[in-house]
């Protein structure tokens, strides 16, 4: 005969004092267990009125009082005093020699919910990593993600601040081009994500934001954490919808995922509390038949004009931006064919190795004198996937061929001579084929500048070497830090860089080999590096080393995420350049002829702090300690931190 009830031990003998109530959890059930006049009661823990936790209440004048709004119930059978009759469910108890037991019916079979439909849809679209914080207004959706994680369809990373969740998902999108998600409760949890979402928006990284929301019946009535999240996310999210009970849940999630991926932008769904656990028998959605190929060829006329213009140039310079990240093989092949040097924007640092015979480093404010020299000497710019930001340093007076798959990017800030709309890789390949024919016909003027690139690098490397031993007694200099990192950071690592002098020095001094570099490009948000490293680690796991670099101001923004690194055993090394100052701001104040004011920092011992968080740490105060500490930290299997005390003026 099938048993319909089960006895469960809930208390040890004399564990609960007379006249007290406590909360006991059995499976997914929560009980308010009481002891009154020598007897034990077991009530459902939810008050029938507002769901208040009866187990956190108190027994007063012989009645159990709800801690939320003061409703009273019998502590033994749950019956309220007359004239009320809305008692919470009550369960039979039994006192045995070894303790107190309760008789419970079997738990109900799990019900497929609207959240299950949406989670299955987003995983079908490739979302397998979510960063966020579980809370009272997103529990239904969180439970659906829990089930997906148990199936192996999803990984969830609990964070300490929702801003870090959004930065991590943004970095994941920048590195892979694929979609990840961030997750928060209503109100402040949701608004905390906005900075990271703006980072994704302006750097064109796909990201899905999922926010809980207060119950629909309370919406707009001034309820606790009641904010109009659709309005709050209106500027940052390209797709931005509230989910309702009668919505097509699979279709809304499909449109959110498709918009984020296809338009490389932010999508947002907000989920009212009561909608999340609603039963649903709907099928999940997915990407089949919903998208097309992105490898679009340029118009014939524009391609022909570009070929003719390149063939006429003696000293073309190729500049690549982050929009060329996945298409570099074709661009480099074109450069090698015509002997053109290749510079990168700061966001594109690492897309061509600085050891490549034609690689000439970063152009612009964070760049090398090599790239700027070739910019000045060029007679044509060929730009692939370049944003033309004011920090990029592309001279607008030069003749420019601009290649981009985004029509709005072409001539965004000023007219260019030849705008070419097309996929970067496809277009570079077509240019190569056409230029090979023109070269064979003797119709090409391009000069091979490989020797010039080598000569300029030799000058710059001599200059860098002369700076490495500069010492004013105020800490290690930046040139030495990044020289040491060149020796110890693996060539296939992912490096997440923050904002400030540390970033400028990284762009100038660190020579990339095969590393991927991530940064908060257009937004330039301080604090990006450590959360971004978490996103990168989720993308590459332990197959590649992940390194993040920041100043003390940047690490201070999200320092508690060091505990997240420890919790998940993330193999990330954070290199901290600590000068006890917002050094970039001090520099700007001096440059603008203001007094230096309010840029000093009162810092903890970051190495000791990281150790308390569970992160293996090293403190470096002299040049002699630097190599050993970096080598040990990078070799460590797990999270590590190297705190380098640096001189704010030796950049």
N, C-alpha and C positions, 0 to 999 in steps of 0.2 A: 504493500500500500504506500503510495506517494505521500511523504511527509509535507505538510503545508506550513508548519511552524518550526522554529529552531530556538533553543535556549542559548543565551550568550552570557558569559560572566561580565559584569559591568563594574563591580567594586570588590576590593578586598575587605575582609572583616574589619569593621570599625574604621574604614577609610574615610567615611563621610560623617562629620559630627552631627549631633542632634540639632534640628532646626536649620539645616543648611541645604543648599541646592548646588549642583555642579553640572557641567556638560560632559557627556560621554558620547563618543563616536563609534558606531558599529557599522562597518562597511561605508556606505554612502549616507547612512542615517545619522542624524544628530538628535540626542535625547537630553531632556532636562530631568536629571535624577535627583529626587528629594529624600530627606529623612525627617519624618515628623511624628512625634509621639511614639517613637520606637518602630515605626513602619517605613517602608520604602515605596516611593512612587516613581514611575517612568513615563514621562509625557513627551509627545513630539516637541522638539525644541522651538518650533516656530509659533509665535503668538498668532492667533487667527486674524488679528486686525491688521497689523502692518509687518508681520513677519519678525517681530522683535525676538531676540534670543532669551527664552525663558530661563535657560541655565545660568544666565548672568544676572538674574533677578535676586530677590530676597524674600524670605518668609516673614510676613508681618501680621500679627494678630490672627495667626492660624491660616493665612492665605498667601499663596505664591503671587508676588506682584511683578508684572512685566517691567523691565528696566526702561523701556522706551516711552510708554505712555500711561503706566500705572494701572492697567486692567488687572483684576484679581481672579485667581483660580484656586481650586482645592489642590494642595500640593500632592495629594495621593491619587485622585481620580480625574483631576483637571476640570471639574464642573465649576462654572462661575456662580457667584451668588445671584439669587433672583433679582430682577426679572430676566437676566441674560441666560442664553442657552447655547452659546457658541463655544463649546469646549474643544481644546486641542485633543487629538487622539491620545489615548492612554493605553499602556501595555502592562500585562501581568508580570509581577515580580515574585521572586521566591528567594528566601534566605536559606543558604546551605552552610555546611560546616566551613567550606573554603571561601565563602563570599556571597555576594548578592548576584542573582541571575535575572534576566529579562527574557520573556517569550516574544519573539518577533516573527511576523509572516515573511515569506521570501521577498526579496527585493524585486520590484517590477522589472520586466524585460526592457532593455534600452529601446528608446524610440528614436527613429531617424528624424532629424530636425532640419530646419532651414539652415542652421549653421553648418550641419554636415554637408548639405548640398553646396554651400558656398566654399567650404574648405576643400571639398573634393574637386570643385571647379578650379580653384586657384592652384592646387597642386598639379592638376592636368595641364595648366598653363606654364608649369615649370617652377612654381614657387616652392622651394624646399628649405628655405631658411627664413625665420621670423625672429625679430628682436622685440622685446617689449616687457610689459608689466601687467600681470593678471590682477584684476580688482573687481569691486562689487558690480560695476555696470557692464562688464564684458565676460562674465563667467560662462554664459551659454556658448559663446563662440570659443572661449578658451577650452572648454571641454571637448568641443569638436576637434580642435587642434591637438588636444591630448590623445584622442583616439587616432588621429592621423599619424602622430609621432609613434604610437605603439605599433602601427602597421608598417613603419619605416618610410612613410611618405613625406615626413616633415621633421625639421629640427627647430626646436624653440630655445632661445637663449634669453633667460631672465636678466635684466639689467638693473642698474641703480638709478638711472635717470632716463626719461623717455627721449631726451635730446640725443643721447648716445645711441639709442635704438635707431633713430632716423639717420644719423651719420653712418652707422654700420651698414644699414641697408643701401644708402646712397653709394658708399664705397664699393659694396658688392656689385652694384649695377655698373659703376665706372670701370671696374676691373674686368667683368665678364660680359657686359652688355645684356645680362639676363636679369630677371625680375626677382626681387626679394621684398619682404614686407616688414613694417613696423606696426606695433600694436599698443593701444593705451586705453585707459578708462575715459569716461566723460570728463568734461571740465579741464582742470589743470594738466592732467595726464596727456590729453590731446593737444593742448596749446604748447606744452613743452616740446612737442615734436616739430614745431613749425620751422625752427632755424635749420635743422637737418633736411627738412623737405625743400626749403628754398635752395639749399646747397644743391640738391638733386635737380631741381627745376632749372637753375641757371647754368648748370654744367651738363644738362641733357642726359641725366641718368634715369633709367626706369625705376620706379619705386611705387609700392602699394602701401597706403596708410589705412589702417583699420582702427576705428575708434568706437568704444562703447558709448551709449547714450542713455539718459534717464528714460523711464517708461513714458510712452506716448501720452498717456492720460495726464502726466505731470508736466509735459513739455510746454514751455512758454508761460508757466504759472509761477515762476520764481522758485522752483524746486532746488534742492541741494545739488550743486554742480550742473545746473541747467544753463547751458550755453547753446546758442545757435551755431552748431559746428559746421553746417553747410556754409553759412555766411563767413565763419572764421577761416575756412579753408578755400574760400572762393577765389582768392588771388593766386594761391600757390598750386592748386590742383586743377589740372586740365579736365579730368573727369571727376565729378563731385556730387554724390547722391546720398540721400538718406534711404535706408532700406525699410520697407513697410511689410505688414503681415501679408498683404495680397500682392506684393511685388513678385516678379519673375526672378527669383533669387539667383538661379544659375546664370540667367542672361545679364543681370546687373554685374555679377562678378566677372563674367566673360568680357563685358565692355570695359570694365575697370582695368583688367589685365591687358586686354588688347590695346587700349589707349596708351597705357604706360609703356608698353613694349614698342609699339609702332611709332609713337610720337616721341619716344625717349623722354618721358616726363613723369609727373606725379598724378596718381589716381587716388581718390579717397572715397571710402564707404563708411558711413556712420550707422551703427546698429543699435536701435532701441532695445532696452533690456528685455521687454516681453516678446520681441520678435525672435530673438536668438534661439530659445528652446522650443519654438513652435513646431509641432509635428509636420513632416513633409514627406511625400512619396515621390517628389520630382526627381528627374534624372540630373546628374551633374553635367555641366558644359565642358568645353575644351576647345583647343585651337584648330582642330581639323576643319578645313574649308573656310577658315575665318581670316587668313592672311595670305599675302603673296610674296614673291621674291623681292628683295631690296637691291639686288645687284643690277641697277638700271644703267644702260649705256647713255652717253651724252648725245645731244643732237649732232648730226653730221657736220653742219656748218660751223658750229662752235669748236668742234674737235679739229677741223681743218684749219681754222684760224689760229688755234693754239699751236698746232704743229708748225705752221709757217713762221709764227713769231719766235718759237724756241729755236728753230733752225737758223734764224737770222742773228740770234744773240751769241756773243762771244763768251760772256761771263754770267750765265744764268745762275741764280741761287734758288734752291728748293727749300721751302719752309714747310714743315709739317706741324699740324695741331692735333689736339686730342681726337678730332674727328677722323683721323687716319690710323687710330690705334690698331685696328684689326686688319689693316690693308698695307702694312709696311713693306712686305716682300716685293710687291709690284712697284712701289715708289722707289725703294732702294735699287731695284734692277734698272729703273729709268735713270736714276742718278749715275749709276756705274756706266751705263751706256753712253752718256753724254759728258761724263767727267765733272758733274756739277756738285759742289759742296751742299750738304744738307744741314740746316739748322732746325731747331725745334722751338716751339713756344715752351714756356715753363710747364704748362699742364701736360705737354707731350714729352717732357724729359724722360729719356730712357727708351723712346721708340726707335732710335738708332743708337748703336753703341758708340761711345766716345773713342773707342779703339778702331772703329771702322775708318778706312783711309779717307772717306769723304765726310765723316761726321764732324761737325764743328761746334757742338754744344748748344746751349740755350741762348736764345736771342732775347733782349729786353732787359728790364730792371734787375732780374735775378740771373742774368746771363754771363757769358764769357766774352772777353775781348776778341776771341776768335770769330764768333758769330757776328758781332757788330762790325768787325773789319770787313768780312765778306759781304755784309749788307751794304756797306758804303761803296765797295768796289764793284758791285754787281751792275749789270745793265738790263736785267730782267728778273722779276720775282715770279716763281711758280709756287703757289700756295695750295696745299692739300689739307682740307679739314681744319682751316685756321679761323679763329674767331675774330681776329683783328681788334682785340681789346686794346685799350690805351696803354696797358702794361706790356703788351706783346712786343712793341718796338718795330713793327713793319713800317717802313718809310712809305707814306702814301704818295710821295712824288715820283716814285719809281714806277715803270710800267709793270703791271701785275696781271698774271693769269691766275684766276681763282677757281678751284675745283671743289665742289661740295654737293652733297645730295639734298641739302635743304635749300629750297629756292630763296627763303628769307635770309639765309646767311650770305648770299651773293651780294656784294656791294653794300653790306649792312651799314657801314659807317661812312663810306665814300665810294664814288664810282671806281671800278677797276676796268682795265683796258679790255680784257676778255673774260667774262663770267661763263663758266662751264658747269652746267648742272648735270651731275652723274655720280655714280658710285666711285669712290676714290680709287679702289683697286682696279675696277674695270677700266676707268678712264686712263690711269697710269699705264696699264697694259696696252691699250689702244695707241697711246702716245708713243710708247716704245716701238711698236710695230711700224707705225708710220714714219718715225724718225730714223729707224733702221733703213728704210727705203730711201729717204732723202740723203742719208749719209752715203749709201752705196752709189747714189747718183752725183755725189760730190757737191751737194747743196746744203751743207751744214757747217756753221761757223764756230760751234761750241769748242772751247779750249778745255782740255783735261787739266783740272786744277789740283790734282792729288798732291803734288809736291808742295804747292802753296799751303795746303791744309796741314801737312806735316811740319812745315816751317813755323806756321803760326802756333801750333800746339807746342813745339819745342820752346818757343819764347814764353808761353804762358806757364808751362810746367817749371821752367827755371824760376819764374816769378813766384809761383806757389811754393816751391821748395825754400825760397829765401824767407818766406813768411812763417814757415812752420815752427821756427824756433824763437819767434818774437815772444818776449816775456817781460811784462811790466810788474810782475809780482801780484797780479790780481786774478790769476786763474789761467787755464789753458786757452790757447787761441783757436778760433774756428777752423783755420786752415789745417791745424794739426789734428783736430777731431775728425774731419772728413777724410784726411789722408789715412788715418787709422781705420776708419770705416771701409775705405776702399780695399784695404788688406783683408778684412775679416768678414765682410758681408758677402755671402755667396752670390755668384753671378746670376743666379736665377731667382733671387729673392724678390719679394714684394715689399716696397718701402712706402709707408704712409708718412707724409710730411705735414707739419703744422704751419702756422702763420707767424711771421715776425722775423727777426734777424736770423734765427736758426734756418728758416726756409730760404732766405736770400743767400746765405752762406752755402747751404746745400746746393742750390742751383749753380752757384759760381764754382765751388771747389770739388764737389763729389763727381768723379768720372764714372759714368754708368758703363756696364759691360752688357749684361742681358737683363737687368732688373726692370720690373714694372714699378712705376712711381705713381702714387695717388696723392691728390691734394684738393683742398677746397679752392677751386680756381676763381671763378667770377665772384663768388660770395666772399671768399677770403675770411672764413670764419675761424677764429682762434678756438682751440680745443678739438679740432677735427682729427688729429693724428691717432690718438689712442683708440677711440671708437672705430675709426676707419680700419685700423689694424684688426679689430675684431671681425669686421665685415670681410676683410681679405682672408683672414684665417678660415672663416666659414667656407669661403670659395675654394681655397687650395689645400686646406687641412695640413697634414704634416708632410705633404709632397714637396713643399717649398718653404723656405724660411720666411717669416714675416717680421719686419723691423719697422718700428715707428720712431719718429724724431720730433721732439718739441722743445720749446723753452719752458721755463718754470711757470710763466703765465698760462701757457696752453695746457700743460698737465694739470694745473690747479683747477681748470674748468671741469674736468671729469676724472679726477684722481681716484674717486671711489670705484671706478670701473676696474681698477687693479684687482679688486675682489672678484669681479666677473672673470677676469683672466684666470685667476686661481681656481674658481669654482669649476670651470670647464676644462682646465688644463691646457689652455691655449698656448701654443708654442710661439710666443711673440716676445721679441726683445725690444724694450723701449729705451732709446738713448735720449737722456735729458740733458740739455745744455742750460745749466742753472747759473744765471748771473745776478739773481736776486733783484731783477729789474725788468720792467717792460721796455727792453732795450730799443726796440724799433720805434716806440713812441718817443723815448728820450731823444733819439736821433732826429726824428721829425721836428721836435720842439727846437732843437739846436739849429736845424736847417732853416726853419722859419723865423729864426732869431727871437724865439721866446725863451723864457727861463724854463729849465727842466723842473717839472712840478708833478707830484703825485704819481710817479712811475716806479718808485721803489716798492719792493715786495717783502713781506714778512713771511718767510717760508719755514716749513718744518724741515727736518732732516729727511729728505725724500727717500733715500735709500733705506733708512730705518723704518719709515712709514710703509714702504712697499713690503718689507719683510713682515710687518705686522699683518699685512693684507694677504700673505702667503706667496709672495713673489720673491724669488732669489735675486739679491741686489748687490751692487758694487758701488763704492764711492771713489771717485777719482779727483784728486786735487793737484797732481803734478803730471807733466808730460810723460814721465817715466812709468807711471801707473796705468797709462791709457791702453796700451796694446794688450797687456795681460787681462785687464778687466773686460775689454770688448771680446777678446777671444773666448774667455770663460763664459760670458753671458750668452754669446751666440751658440756656443757648443752645448749649453744647458738644454736638456729635454724638458721644456715647460716654460712658463712665463718668467721673464727676467727683466731687470732694470739696471742701467748704468747711469749713475748721476755724475756728470762731469761738471765741475765748478769752472766756469768760463769767465773770461774777461769781456765785459760788455762793449769795450772799445776796440778790441782786436777781432774784427770781423773778417 
